[in-house]
Amino acid sequence: MFAVIKTGGKQHRVVADQTLKVYLHEAKVGDIVTFPVTAHGGDKPIFGTPLVDGATVAAEVLAQQHDRTVIAFKKRRRQNSKRKRGYRDQHTLVRVTEILLNGAKPTKTARVKPVKAKTAGEAAGEGAEAPAKAKTAAKKPAAKAKTTAKAAAKKK
């Protein structure tokens, strides 16, 4: 089953467990956000006018990010006139959790990051290895030999 959602002036075709980059949403990482549905279906699609009644898409916010920098450079030749401006669009990375029909509410809550449980040996401090010491770089004797050879040649 798929759904077409509208957000940020754009429409996106989504399915469950799809990761999607949408225009900035004021939500924290881990929150569940909902989007209105303009069309949904599979075998028999249903189109809304403009939205499908009672249909929403629930998605979990994964990150708040910036796009790459876009440079707008304008130059008027032979006029000693130029302008350089740059900007970075903000977007929200979301994972679609489920497509809801008939006014249903989101059942899934935000996923909690699993905490790695320590074993009895790790808790007591056993089995933990000390970090390896960093190797120091040896001085290059060859470079010194070259300079002394040149100096000796100049003295002669």
Number of C-alpha atoms within 10 A of each C-alpha: 12 16 26 20 21 17 14 10 7 9 13 15 15 20 18 16 13 13 17 17 16 18 15 16 16 8 14 14 15 17 14 21 21 19 16 19 27 22 20 23 12 9 6 8 11 12 16 12 8 10 16 17 15 13 23 27 24 23 28 25 22 20 16 18 15 13 10 10 10 11 11 10 10 11 11 9 8 6 7 7 9 10 9 9 9 9 12 12 12 15 18 20 19 25 21 21 23 22 23 18 15 10 10 11 15 17 10 12 13 16 11 7 7 6 6 6 8 9 9 9 10 11 11 10 9 10 9 10 7 6 6 6 6 6 6 6 6 6 8 8 8 8 9 10 11 11 11 11 10 10 11 10 9 8 6 5
